[in-house]
Each structure stands twice: as C-alpha cells, then as structure tokens.
Amino acid sequence: MRTVRAISGLWRWRRNPLRRATDLAEAWTCLLALLLILVAGPVIGSATGHAAQGALQRSVREQHETRRLVTATVIRALDRSPLDADPEAASGREPRTRVEADWTAPDGATHRGTVMAALETPHRGDHFTLWTDLHGRTAARPLDSATATTHAVLAGIGAALLTAGLIEGGRRLAVWRMVRRRYARWDRAWDRAGPDWGRTGTGS
C-alpha cells in the first residue's frame, strides 16, 4: 500500500510547492521497484521454470531408461525396524513391510536382499514388484512426467517470488537510507537554529 500511495503521489507532487526532492526520489524508487517486480519477476520465474522443466524431463527419460520393474519372491518376513514407516500411519498409502527376498535382474543375474515389500502380511513364496536398475540393484520409483512438471512450475513460482522479495528488499533499503539522510539534515538544521531559537530579532 505504501508503494501505491507513493506512486500515486508522483502526479500530485509535480508542481506542489511543498514537494521535497526526497519525496520525488522515494516515489520514483517505488515506481521502478514495481515495474521491476511486474517485468523481471515473471521473466526470471519463466526462465527458471523452463530450465527446471528441461532438466527434470531429461531425468525422467534417463530414469525410465535405466530402471525396471521386476518381480521379487518373499523368502521370509523380517521384524520391523524402528526406522520403518508405520503403514497404518500413512493414510492412503499401500502397506510396506521389510522382507528378505530374491529377484532376477534385467541382465539375468539373481539377487537376494532385504527390501520393502508392498505386502501387509508377507509369507514365504509371495510375489511383489520391485524397482531396480539394469544390474538388479534396488532403486527408487522413477519420476513421472507430471510430477516433474509440477516441480518445474513450483521452481518457477519460487524464483519469481524470490525476485520480487529481493527487489522489494532493495526498495525498502533505499527508502530507509533516504529517510535517514533526511532526518540527519533536519538534525543539523535544528542544531544550527537551536542556540538562537526564541530570541528576539533572530527571525520570525
């Protein structure tokens, strides 16, 4: 609101005899900051979003090329670890249980290890799917294109907001320095007028 008031004052202060140079400078500073926010913010946000989109979509393609969904077989269920997430606490998510299992990698090698299975009560011989790399090492689910786009959009919005915040911070700093200099000039003027203030013949 202060920025809007200062900008609206530009027109009124053009020929105002009470206008101070600092008033005009403060209003122009606010106007410049607003223009930068309206122009630079969207431009930087858009550029950041496009760059993030390109990088994330490349990552999506690479992950889908190097990760495979294989079928694993439960050997035995394992006791829960304190580090395991409680499947009942994650509302809406499929249960996850630690098991020892074996699986065949895309390259044909057989692997055995401890993994998290999407089974609520696993028994020996149960099957479940598991993401691995091309050599059979367990891997996270590959990022999907829609999620990557969402992250890119959020990155662009964040960059635009950060730009606007930096510009506004610069504006506030500039105005604060103007006000400090104004008060300093007032103090010097009062110091000069102080010794003669109120004496007869020292002014009106």
ABEGO torsion letter per residue (X at the ends): XAAAAAAAAAAAAAABAABBAAAAAAAAAAAAAAAAAAAAAAAAAAAAAAAAAAAAAAAAAAAAAABBBBBBBBABBBBBBAABBBAAABBGBBBBBBBBBBBBBAAGBBBBBBBBBBBABBBBGBBBBBBBBAAGBBBBBBBBAAAAAAAAAAAAAAAAAAAAAAAAAAAAAAAAAAAAAAAAAAAAAAAAAAAABGBBGAEX
